[in-house]
Amino acid sequence: MYNKIAMFDTKPYDETSFKKANAAYNFDITYLEPRLTKETALLAKNHPVLCLFVHDGVDAELANILADQKVELLALRSNGYNHIDLAATKGRMKIVRVPRYSPYAVAEYTVSLLLCLNRKIHLAYWRTRENNFSLVGLQGFDMHGKTVGVVGSGQIGTIVIRLLSAFGMRVLVYDRSKNEALAAETKCIFTDFDTLCKESDIITLHCPLLPETQYMINKDSIHKMKDGVILINTSRGGLIQTHDLIDALKAKKVGGAGLDVYEEEDRFFFKDLSFSFIDDDTLARLMTFPNVLVSAHQAFFTQEAMQDIAKTTLENIKCFFENKPLQNEVT
């Protein structure tokens, strides 16, 4: 029993990457398709370790159920942990995460999303498939010489800053701490959030979802922005007040939005709903705008990132089984 792991919300690509990585560990992993909920928690019985993804939320009630089933470790195969009630799990089960997994994956996707949105490649693709080769409505702008605001200068934000600096852009950065070496290397300018909002042609978000960052993009901060500003979010959906974004899109205050995350995404993302319909009026409204690109939380999704996630997750579990210090523990 003490080698058993239950992996929830398992997709075919998860199973492929973990089976490959597990050849070096030989853990007994049960791959489960359902997400972890109160109803599916029984599947965790006799598994001291649960491997969870970003939509496997653990609240106080579910923490009680898992504690009764003697679950000892929640191994998150993600960086973020805002889906876990830390107060409810404290002292009852340990939590580990994957703090690093190819930050290039998310950073490169961020720039790809921006380029696609600006140059309207998504619209051009569908036009030419219908033999429409008109350029009307497809005009973008040179990124060279424009000002981009990067919120967060962690691993991903740092790479984004380097990539956008290479385009010849003026880069403003908002972070709680100033990275002097990065500023010297890239000539980026650390500033306050208000200044970033007022001066940026493009704003891209790369910070965690915390009480102080929730809805940081709202009607007040949008009001301070330039007309036609482009917003990119590959971090967490809760950073943006979506209703305020929609109002700003309708008013043409926001010129475009590239969203790889959405606050209520756990109801839709990572699922095939092509034979159904979207019963979320807010998400459905967002997807009606031609200047909004929504993707399903795929920025992390590269071969390298999946390999990193599997290896780090299994190494976290190995340290737990062997009673070694948990370097990636969430405390």
C-alpha positions in Angstrom: 0.0 0.0 0.0 2.8 2.5 0.8 3.8 2.7 -2.8 0.4 3.5 -4.2 -0.5 6.7 -5.9 -3.9 7.7 -7.3 -3.7 10.2 -10.1 -6.9 12.2 -10.7 -8.0 14.1 -13.8 -5.7 12.0 -16.0 -5.6 12.7 -19.7 -3.9 10.4 -22.2 -0.9 12.7 -22.4 -0.5 12.7 -18.6 -0.5 8.9 -18.5 2.1 8.8 -21.4 4.5 11.2 -19.7 4.1 9.7 -16.2 4.5 6.1 -17.4 7.7 7.1 -19.1 9.1 8.9 -16.0 7.9 6.2 -13.7 10.2 3.7 -15.3 12.9 5.1 -13.0 10.7 4.9 -9.8 8.4 1.9 -10.3 5.5 3.4 -8.2 2.1 1.7 -8.3 0.1 4.5 -10.0 -3.6 4.2 -10.6 -4.6 6.5 -13.5 -8.1 7.9 -12.9 -10.0 10.0 -15.5 -12.4 11.8 -13.1 -11.5 14.9 -11.3 -11.2 14.7 -7.5 -14.5 15.7 -5.9 -16.5 14.6 -2.9 -18.2 12.1 -5.1 -15.0 10.6 -6.6 -13.0 10.7 -3.3 -13.8 7.1 -2.6 -11.4 6.2 -5.4 -8.6 7.5 -3.3 -9.1 4.8 -0.6 -5.9 2.8 0.2 -3.8 5.4 -1.7 -1.6 7.4 0.7 -0.6 9.8 -2.1 -2.9 11.6 -4.5 -1.6 13.3 -7.6 -3.8 16.3 -8.5 -4.1 18.9 -11.3 -5.3 22.5 -11.2 -9.0 21.6 -11.3 -8.9 19.1 -8.5 -10.0 21.5 -5.8 -9.7 20.5 -2.2 -11.9 22.5 0.2 -12.5 21.9 3.9 -15.2 19.3 3.4 -13.1 17.3 1.0 -10.0 17.6 3.2 -12.0 15.9 6.0 -12.9 13.1 3.7 -9.3 12.6 2.5 -8.0 12.7 6.1 -10.5 10.0 7.1 -9.2 7.9 4.2 -5.6 8.4 5.6 -4.4 10.3 2.6 -0.9 11.7 3.6 0.3 13.6 0.6 -1.2 15.7 -2.2 1.3 15.9 -5.0 0.3 18.7 -7.3 1.4 18.4 -10.8 1.2 22.2 -11.2 2.9 25.3 -9.9 -0.1 27.1 -8.5 -1.9 25.8 -5.4 -4.8 28.3 -5.0 -7.2 25.3 -5.6 -6.1 23.8 -2.2 -7.5 25.0 1.1 -4.2 25.2 3.0 -5.8 25.9 6.3 -8.0 22.8 6.0 -5.1 20.5 5.1 -2.5 21.9 7.5 -1.2 19.3 10.0 -3.3 16.6 8.2 -1.5 16.0 4.9 1.5 17.4 3.2 1.4 19.2 -0.1 4.1 19.4 -2.8 4.1 21.2 -6.1 6.1 21.6 -9.3 7.6 25.1 -9.0 9.5 24.9 -12.3 8.6 23.2 -15.6 10.0 24.7 -18.7 9.1 28.4 -18.2 10.0 28.8 -21.9 6.7 27.0 -22.7 4.5 29.6 -21.2 6.7 32.6 -22.1 6.9 31.5 -25.8 3.1 30.9 -25.9 2.5 34.3 -24.5 4.4 36.0 -27.3 2.7 33.7 -29.8 -0.7 34.7 -28.5 0.3 38.3 -28.8 1.6 38.0 -32.3 -1.5 36.1 -33.4 -3.9 38.5 -31.9 -2.0 41.6 -33.2 -1.6 40.4 -36.8 -5.0 38.6 -36.8 -3.5 35.4 -37.9 -6.5 33.4 -36.5 -8.9 35.4 -38.6 -6.7 35.1 -41.7 -6.5 31.4 -41.3 -10.3 30.9 -41.5 -10.7 33.4 -44.3 -8.2 31.7 -46.6 -9.8 28.3 -45.9 -13.0 29.9 -47.4 -11.1 31.3 -50.4 -11.3 34.8 -49.0 -8.0 36.5 -49.6 -9.0 40.0 -48.7 -6.8 41.9 -46.3 -9.6 44.2 -45.1 -9.8 44.2 -41.3 -6.5 42.3 -40.8 -4.2 45.3 -40.2 -1.9 45.0 -37.1 0.9 47.2 -35.8 4.7 47.0 -35.5 5.6 45.8 -32.0 9.0 47.5 -32.4 9.0 50.7 -30.5 5.8 50.0 -28.6 5.6 49.9 -24.8 4.7 46.6 -23.2 3.9 46.2 -19.5 4.9 42.9 -17.9 3.2 42.2 -14.5 5.5 39.8 -12.6 9.2 39.1 -13.2 9.5 35.6 -12.0 10.8 32.8 -14.2 8.2 33.1 -16.9 8.0 36.9 -16.7 11.7 37.2 -17.0 11.8 35.2 -20.2 8.9 37.2 -21.6 10.8 40.4 -20.8 13.9 39.1 -22.7 11.8 38.0 -25.7 9.9 41.2 -26.0 13.0 43.3 -25.5 14.5 41.5 -28.5 11.6 42.9 -30.6 12.9 46.4 -29.8 10.1 47.2 -27.4 10.2 49.4 -24.3 9.4 47.1 -21.4 7.9 48.3 -18.2 7.8 45.8 -15.3 5.6 45.8 -12.1 6.8 43.5 -9.3 7.1 43.7 -5.6 10.9 43.4 -5.9 13.2 44.9 -8.5 15.5 42.6 -10.3 18.5 44.9 -10.8 20.4 42.3 -12.9 17.4 41.9 -15.3 17.0 45.6 -15.6 20.7 46.0 -16.5 20.5 43.1 -19.0 17.3 44.0 -20.9 17.0 47.8 -20.1 13.5 47.1 -18.8 12.1 49.7 -16.4 10.6 48.7 -13.0 7.7 50.9 -12.1 4.4 51.0 -10.2 1.2 49.4 -11.5 -0.5 52.7 -12.2 2.3 53.9 -14.4 2.4 50.6 -16.2 -1.3 50.8 -16.9 -1.1 54.4 -18.2 1.9 54.0 -20.5 1.6 50.4 -21.9 0.3 49.6 -25.4 0.3 45.9 -24.3 -0.1 44.4 -20.9 0.8 40.8 -20.1 0.2 39.1 -16.8 2.7 36.7 -15.1 1.9 36.8 -11.4 0.2 34.4 -9.0 -3.4 34.6 -8.0 -3.3 36.0 -4.5 -5.8 38.2 -2.5 -3.8 41.3 -3.5 -3.7 40.4 -7.2 -7.3 39.1 -7.6 -9.1 41.3 -10.2 -6.2 43.6 -10.5 -7.5 44.1 -14.1 -10.8 45.8 -13.4 -12.8 48.8 -14.5 -10.6 51.2 -12.5 -7.3 49.9 -13.8 -8.7 49.6 -17.3 -9.8 53.2 -17.2 -6.2 54.3 -16.6 -5.0 52.4 -19.7 -4.5 53.6 -23.2 -7.3 53.4 -25.7 -6.9 50.2 -27.7 -4.6 48.5 -25.2 -4.1 44.7 -25.7 -4.3 42.4 -22.7 -2.7 39.0 -22.5 -3.3 36.6 -19.6 -1.5 33.2 -19.5 -1.4 33.2 -15.7 -4.6 32.8 -13.7 -8.2 33.7 -14.8 -9.0 35.5 -11.5 -6.5 38.2 -12.2 -9.1 39.8 -14.6 -12.6 40.9 -13.7 -14.2 39.4 -16.8 -17.4 41.5 -16.8 -15.3 44.7 -16.7 -13.1 43.4 -19.6 -16.3 42.7 -21.7 -17.5 46.2 -21.0 -14.2 47.6 -22.1 -14.1 45.5 -25.2 -17.6 46.7 -26.1 -16.6 50.3 -25.6 -13.4 49.7 -27.7 -11.3 50.8 -24.7 -9.5 47.4 -24.9 -8.4 46.7 -28.5 -7.9 43.0 -28.0 -7.4 40.2 -25.4 -5.5 37.0 -25.5 -6.7 34.7 -22.8 -5.3 31.2 -22.0 -7.1 31.2 -18.7 -10.6 32.0 -17.4 -11.9 32.3 -13.9 -14.5 29.6 -14.3 -12.4 27.4 -16.6 -12.7 24.3 -14.5 -16.2 23.7 -15.9 -15.0 23.7 -19.5 -11.2 23.5 -20.1 -9.6 20.2 -20.8 -13.0 18.8 -22.0 -14.4 18.1 -25.4 -17.7 20.0 -25.5 -18.0 20.1 -29.3 -21.3 18.2 -29.1 -22.7 20.4 -26.4 -23.0 24.1 -25.8 -21.4 26.7 -23.5 -23.9 27.5 -20.7 -21.6 30.2 -19.3 -23.0 33.5 -20.7 -19.8 35.3 -19.8 -17.5 32.9 -21.6 -19.9 32.7 -24.5 -19.9 36.5 -24.8 -16.1 36.7 -24.7 -15.9 34.3 -27.6 -18.1 36.4 -29.8 -15.5 39.1 -30.1 -13.2 38.8 -33.2 -10.5 40.6 -31.3 -10.5 38.1 -28.4 -8.5 34.9 -28.5 -9.4 32.2 -26.0 -7.4 29.0 -25.6 -7.9 26.3 -23.1 -5.0 26.7 -20.6 -2.5 25.2 -23.1 0.4 27.6 -22.6 2.3 25.1 -20.5 1.7 22.2 -22.9 5.0 21.2 -24.5 6.9 17.9 -24.6 9.6 19.4 -22.3 7.2 20.8 -19.8 5.2 17.5 -19.5 8.5 15.6 -18.9 9.6 18.2 -16.3 6.2 17.9 -14.5 6.2 14.1 -14.4 9.8 13.9 -13.2 9.5 16.6 -10.5 6.2 15.2 -9.3 7.6 11.7 -8.9 10.8 12.9 -7.3 8.6 14.8 -4.8 6.7 11.6 -4.0 10.0 9.6 -3.7 11.3 12.1 -1.1 8.0 11.7 0.8 8.1 7.9 0.7 11.8 7.9 1.9 11.1 10.5 4.6 13.5 13.0 3.1 13.1 16.8 3.2 10.4 18.0 0.8 12.1 20.8 -1.1 8.9 21.7 -3.0 6.5 21.5 -0.1 3.7 24.1 0.1 3.7 25.5 3.7 
